[in-house]
C-alpha cells in the first residue's frame, strides 16, 4: 500500500487538504514567513494555494485573526508572488 499524504486544514476556507496543496506561513521573530520546506519553528498556519483564498484572507483580515496580530500588506504581496511563481513554472 502507498503512503498517504497528511491532511491539514486551510485556515481560511476550513477545508482539509493534502499538505502539497497548501502554503505554510510561520510567525517568527523576524515576522511572518512562507515556509517552503514546512520545517520552520514557530506558530504556523496552512492556507490553500489560490489567489482567491489570498484575496479572501486579505479582505476579511483572516491572517490577523490567525496570528493574533496585524499582518503587513507585504505578506499578502509575497503570497501572491509565490503563487504566481508556482503557476508560471
C-alpha positions in Angstrom: 0.0 0.0 0.0 1.1 3.5 -0.8 1.8 6.1 1.9 -1.0 8.6 2.2 -0.1 12.3 2.3 -1.0 14.0 5.6 -4.0 16.4 5.6 -4.0 19.8 7.1 -6.8 22.4 7.5 -6.7 25.6 5.5 -7.1 28.4 8.0 -9.1 30.5 5.5 -11.5 28.0 3.9 -11.5 25.4 6.7 -11.0 22.6 4.1 -9.0 19.6 4.9 -6.4 19.3 2.1 -3.1 17.4 1.4 -0.1 19.4 2.5 1.1 19.6 -1.1 -1.9 21.8 -1.9 -1.2 24.2 0.9 1.2 27.0 1.8 2.6 27.1 5.3 3.1 30.5 7.0 5.1 30.8 10.2 5.3 33.6 12.7 9.0 34.0 13.6 10.9 36.6 15.5 11.5 38.4 12.2 7.9 38.4 11.1 5.6 36.2 9.1 7.4 34.0 6.5 6.5 31.5 3.9 7.8 28.1 4.9 8.6 26.2 1.7 10.2 23.3 3.4 7.5 23.1 6.2 10.2 22.9 8.8 10.5 26.4 10.4 9.9 26.7 14.2 7.1 29.0 15.4 3.3 29.3 15.2 2.3 28.1 11.7 -0.8 28.0 9.7 -1.7 26.5 6.3 -3.6 28.2 3.5 -4.7 26.9 0.1 -2.5 27.8 -2.9 -5.1 30.0 -4.5 -5.1 33.7 -5.3 -8.9 33.8 -4.5 -8.1 32.5 -1.0 -5.4 35.1 -0.5 -7.8 37.8 -1.6 -10.5 36.5 0.8 -7.9 36.4 3.7 -6.9 40.0 2.9 -10.4 41.3 2.6 -11.6 39.7 5.8 -8.3 40.1 7.7 -8.2 36.4 8.5 -4.4 36.2 8.8 -4.7 38.9 11.5 -7.0 36.6 13.5 -4.9 33.5 12.9 -1.7 35.1 14.0 -3.3 37.3 16.7 -1.5 40.4 15.3 -1.7 42.9 12.4 -0.3 41.3 9.3 1.5 43.7 7.0 0.5 44.2 3.4 3.9 42.9 2.3 3.0 39.4 3.5 0.0 39.3 1.1 2.1 40.6 -1.8 4.7 37.8 -1.1 2.0 35.2 -1.1 0.6 36.5 -4.4 4.1 36.5 -5.9 4.7 33.0 -4.5 1.5 31.6 -6.1 2.2 33.4 -9.4 5.7 31.9 -9.4 4.2 28.4 -8.9 1.8 28.9 -11.8 4.4 30.1 -14.2 6.7 27.1 -13.6 
